[in-house]
Structure formats: structure tokens, C-alpha cells
Amino acid sequence: MDFEMTEEQELVKANIKEFCEKYVEPIADQVDQEARFPAENIKRLAEQDMLGIPYPEEYGGAGSDYLTYIITIEELSRACAATGFIVEANTSLACNPIYKYGSDAQKKKYLAPLCKGDILGAFALDERGVGDDAAVTAISDGNEYVLNGVKTFVWNAANAGLFIVFARIDKSSGTGGVSAFIVPAGLPGIEVGKDVKKMGLRGVPSSEILLKDCRIPKDNLLGQEGQGPAIAGTALDASRIGIAALALGIAQSALDESIRYSKERVQFGQPICNFQAIQWMLANMATEIEVSRYLAYYAAWCYDQDMPHSKEAAMAKLMASETAVRYSDSAVQIHGGMGTIKGQKVERLYRDAKITQIHGGTSVFTKMVIADNVPGW
């Protein structure tokens, strides 16, 4: 592939960088410290068609490609990972299943408002004690399904206008009975639980949703009955590229802050950037961040070419998340005692980075995805 960005992609990168400097960076610490949802910036991003970048204009999207979207997530996360994650969860996890598996009527009714930012989407897959193996039930009753159960770790939940919910239609049929449903927020029988307090990405609401005799029309079944695992897998593949971009932004920001501080901090009569130990740390950071960027961009390119990309997405997510954790730690080390103080950006990056190793599949699980897709294994 040609790794040179198009003129349009360069323009988007420059515009989103300017946007971040003006709106995102100035409130990023407040978003973290107060665990505050950055509603004003999500609204501004929606006004600039940034919530549905890779989807067709006929469904409210910007009609661009996935690589442009990944570049946008990287830049947003470089300034504020929480803001980048809110956009990623909406675009990759809520929009993608409807675009890939929804009927034309579903796309017009539900995908369009998600892309336009009229509502925000959330992805309800995980459950207490069972991970992504759905125990929530969907019982057929005439022209409706009746949903019961609890979903956990639902990102964007408190601000969502729509949920993609996975539930088991027939308990006796194993994973084959798991199906996906479009569930608008505000229906009788759906309740959003209390926001959980997290170590990082504190500006992204994450909570349980409780379903009790929640009735939805059968028209809200996404795809076919029993197609839930395939729908979830497709969405998670797309999301892993987004999480790679999120981690990449965090890692790049850690490098930026390390370079800046190492030039300012004077020890033994000279800036610490002159010391070989610091130079080697910065060299390792720069190298592995660049490797992560190539993997993320290549995975996005594979997605755009409609090529298989499960392995590429998993590799990108694994490399970028491990890099973000390793080098946000190095950034704190370079800052010394200052790096451990609340309000220091590297302290926030250190906490935000850890979640990228877990969301979308832990590093261990991601290695299993890679192994399953290695030819000749």
C-alpha cells in the first residue's frame, strides 16, 4: 500500500489538530479530574461531520474512508483520550453493526442520527461474570421481543440515545442463539445504572444497563436471529483499529511531553535530554510509536479495501496498546516526581493508556485472535 496520505487526509489532520488545540486540549484535564462528559466538544464534532466519518452521506455520514477516521481518532486522543474514545465507541461499535448488517430502513432510521450526532450510540455486549457470552434473554412475543437481563461496561451509556444489545433468543442453542438488537434509549423497561469510577478515560461514562421486560419491535432485530456473534466480531474488528488509534494518540502525546520536559529540566548544569539514558528512552518511544502507526494505518487501509483485517486489527491494537502503556510509564519516569502529580498530563496518560490493553479484548485475548489468523498455524 501507499502510506502517503492524500491531500484530503492531510487537510483533515490539520483541521482536527487545530480543533483540538482550540477546544479539546484546554478542557482535557477538567474532563479527567471531574469525570465530566465533554458535551460541548462532542456537539462541535457532530457539527463538523466527525461522528460518522467513514459512512455514506446518504446515511448521514461524511462519505470518507476508515483511514481518515483513524487519523481523526489519533489526533483527538493525543489531546484528550476520553474525547477520542467517545467518538470511537459511537462510530466503530454503534454505527458499524447497523451499517454492515442493518436494512436500508434501519440505516435511515437509526444510522443517520448516529452519524449526524443527533444521538450518541453505545454497544452493550459484556455481562457480569460471563464477559461477552450473552445471558440476557430475548423472548419472542407476537410482533415484539421482550428483553431481560443486565449488561455491564457499556461505554457512553449515560449519554446514549441508542444501544446495540446482544441477547440470547434460545438458551439451549449455545452461541448460535445470540442475536443483536437495536434498542432506543428511553423505552419502558430500560434503565441506565450508576456510572462506575475508573482509573482512566474518566470523561467517558461507563455503566450497566438494566433490561426488565423491555419490549422492542421485531423490526429492531439486527441481521438474522443467531447472527449476534458474527455481528459482534465484525464490530470488534473495526473497533480494534479505533482502539489502536486511541492508544497511538496517547503514546504520541507521551513522547511529545517527554521531549518538551527533557529540554526544560536542567540537571548537573544541562538539560536532561543531553543524557544518553534519556535519549535512548526517547529513541525507543519514537521507534515503537512509528511501528504502531504503520500497523494501525495498514489495518485501516485493509478495511477500506474490503480485505480480511481481523489479524491486522488485532496486531495494530496489541502493538499500539502495549506501546502506550510502556511509554506513558517512561514519560512519568522522565518527569520524575513531577510526573506523579495530579494535573500533570503524563499522569493522566499513564492511567488512560491501561484501558487500551483491555477494551476491545485484552492483550492475551488479542494474541489468540492473531494466532487464529496466522496462515499455517
N, C-alpha and C positions, 0 to 999 in steps of 0.2 A: 504494500500500500504506500501511497504518497503521504508522508507525515507533515507536509507543508499545509498550513491552514489556508482556507480560501479567504478572499477579501471580505466576504460577509462574516465569516467566523472571527477574523481579526477585529472587525468593527464591533461585533457583539462583545468580544472580550474587553475591548477598550471601553465600551459603554457601560458594561456591568462593573468594571473596575472603578469607573468614575462614580457610578451609583453607590457602590459600597463605601467609597471614601466620603461621600456626602451624607448618606443616610444610615448605612449598616454599621460601620466601624464606630461612629460616635456613641451609639447606644448599646454596643455589644456587651460591655461589662455590666451595664444595668440589667440587660436581659438575663445574664447569668446570675448575678448576685440576688436579684429579686425573683428569679424563676418566672420572668414575665414574657408572655407571648407577644412577639413584635408585630402586632396587628397592623400598625401604620405602614410598615415596610412590606408586609405581605400584600396589602392593598395596592401600594405603589408598584410592586412587581406584577400584579394582576393587570394593572392599567397599561403596563408595557408588554403585555402578552408573554410573560415569563413563566406562567404556570402550566402552559400546555405547549411548550416549545416544539416537541417532535411529532405533534399530531396535526392532521389536515385542517385547513382553515374551515372547511365545511362543518367541522365538529367543534369549532371554537378555538382551535389550536393556532400556532404561529406558522405551521407548514414548513418547519425547518427539519433538521436531522438530529440524530441522537448525539453525535459528537458535539454539536453546538450546545445542546442541553448539558452535556458533561462538562464542557468548558465553563458554562454558567454556574453549575453547582460548585466547581472547584474555586471559582473566584468568590462566590458568596461565602463559602466555608473558610476561605482564607481570612475573611473579615469577621465572620460570626458563624460558627458551625451549626448553631441551633437554627438560624435562618435557612442555611443550606439544607438542613435535614427536613424542615417543614415542607420546603418545596419538593425535595426528593420523595418524601413519603406520599405526597399528593400525586406527583407526576408519574413516578415509577410504579407505585403499589396500588393506587386507587384508579388512575386513568388507564394504565396498561391493560388490566384484565377486561375492562369494558371495550377498549379499542380492539383487542385481539379476539375476544370471544363474544362480544355483545352483538345483538341485532342492530340493524340500522335505526330502528325506533329507539332502542336503548341508548345508542350513541347520541342521538339527537336530544333525548330527554335528560340523560344523566352525564354523558361525557362533555357535552358542550358547556354546561355551567361549571364543571370542574376546571376545564381549560381556561375559561374566561375569568375564573376566580370569584364567580358569584357564590359558590360554596367551596368548602375545602373537603378533601376526601381522606378516609382512613381505611386501614387494612386490618381486619380482625381475624387472625389465624391462630395465634397461640392461646393455650388454655393452661389453667393451673395443673401442674403435675404431669401433664401429658404433652407439653410442647405443642407441636403442630398436628398431633393426631386427634382429630375433632371428636369431642364427646357431646358438644352442643347438638341438639336434635332439631330436625325439621320434619314435622308431621303433616302429611297431605290431608287437607280438609276442604273438599269441594274445589273452588277456584282459588284457594289460598294455601299457603304453607304457614304452620304455626311453629315459631322458633322458641326454644327454651334452653337456657344454659348461661355460662359466663365466659367471656373472652378476656384475656389479660394482655398487658403490654401493648395496648392499642395506641399508637402514636397519633397525635393530632385529635384524639378522641373528644376532648372538651370543646374544641372549635370546629368539629366536623359537621357537615351537613349531609353526609352520606357515608355509609360503611359498606365495604366488601366483606361479607361474613361467610365463613366456611362452616357448614353443619352437616351432620350425618342424617341422611334420609332413612336408611335401613341399617340399624345397629348390627345386624347379623351378617352384613356383607363386607366387613373389613373396610379397607380404604376405598374400595370401589363405590361405597355408598356416600362418600363425602362429596358435597356439591357446593357451589358458590352462589351467593345471593346478593342482590343489590338492595340494601336496606336504608331508606332515608331516615335521617335523624328526626326525632320529634314524634315518631309513631307511638301510639299507645303500646306499652309493654317493653320499651327500650329505655334504659337508664344508664347514664354515664357515671361511673364511680369516682371516688376521690383521686385527684392527681397524686401519683407517687413521687416521692422526693428522690432524685437521682444524683449521682456523683458528678455527672456531666450532662451536656445538652439540656441544661435545666430550663431553657426557654421553650422547649418542646413539650407540650402536655402529653402525658402518658398515663393511662389509667385503664381500669376494667370497664367493660360494658356488660350490663346485666340484661338478659333477654327473658321475659316472663310472659308467655302466651302472646308473643309479638306476631301479629298477623301481617303477612305481605302477599300481594297478588302473585299468582303463578307466573305472570309475565315478568317478574323480577328475578326469576331463575336465570343465572348467567351461564351460557353454554347449555350443556345437556346434564341431566341427572347423572351423578357419578363422575363427572369430569373435574371435580374440585382439585384433586392432586395435580393434574396437568395444568390447570389454570394457576394454581399457586406456584408451581415450578417455573412457569413462563414469567410470572411477575417477579419472582425472586431472582431469576437470572438477570432481568432488566435492572432490578434494584441493586444487585451486587456491583454493577458497573457504576451506579449512582453513589453507593457507599464508598467505592474506590475513589471517586472524585472528591467526596466529602473528606475522606482521610488524606487525600493528596493535598487538599487545601489547608488542612490542619498542619501537615508536615511542612509544607512550603512556608507557612506562617511561622512555624518554629525556627526554621532556618533564617527567615528574614529577621526575626527578633534576636537570634543568636549573633548574626553578623553585626547588627546595629549595636547591641550591648557590648560585644567584644571589642569594638572600635572605641567605645566610650569609657570602658572600665580600665583604669590605669593601675598597674601593679608593678612594683620594682622599677618605677620610672618609665614605663612604656605600656601601651595598650596591650591587653591580653591576647588580642588577635595576632600578635607577633610571636607568641609562644607556639612551639611545634605541636604540643598536645592539643591545643585549641584548633589549630589549623587542620590536624588530622580528623578531629571530630567534625569540623565543618565540611571537609572533603568527603567523608563518608556520608554525611547527610545529603549533600548535593548530588552525589552519585546515585544513591538508592532512591531519592525522590525522582530523579530523572528516569530511572528504570520503571518506577511505579507509574509515572506519567505515560510512558510509551505503552505499557500494558493496558492502562485504562483507556487510552485513546484507540488502541488497536481493538479492544473489546467493543468499544462503541462503533468503530468502523465495521466490524463484523456484523453487529446488529443492523447497521444501516444497509449493508449488502444482503441482508436476509440470509446470512450464513449461520451455521451452527455456532453458538457462542457460550454454551454452558461452561465449558472448560476455561475459555478466555476470561469470562466474567469472574469466575471463581479465582483464577490466578491473579487477576487485577485486584480483586477485593482482598485476597490474602496478603499480597505483597504490599499494597498501599496501607492497609490497617496495621500490619506489623511494623512498617516503616514509621507510621505516625506515632505509634506507642513508643518505639525505641528512641526516636529522635525528639519527641516532646520531652522525654526524660533527659536526653542530652541537653536540651535547651534550658531546662531547670538547673542542671548541673553547671552549665556555663554561667548562669546568672547567680549561682551560689545561694546564699541566704536570701537574697532579694527574690529569687525565683519561687520561693515557698510562700510568699506573702499574697494574701487575697487582694485582688485588684491588679496584680501583675498578669499580663496576657499569657505568659508561658505557663503559669499555674493553671489557668483556665484551659489552655490547650492540652495540658497533661491529663486533665480529667475528661475532657471531651474525647480525646483520642481512644481511650479504653473501650468506649461503647462501640466503636467501629470494628473491633475484633469480635463482637458478639452479635450485633444486629445483622440480620440477613443470613445468619448461620455463623456459628463460632468458627474460629480458625481451624479447630480439629475437624468439624463437620465439612468445612470448605475444602480441606485436603481430601476428604472422602469423595467429594464431588469431582475434584481434579482426577483422582485415581480412577474413578469410574469411567472417565472420558479419555484416558491415555491409551492410544492405539496399542494393541498387542498385550495389554495388561492381563 
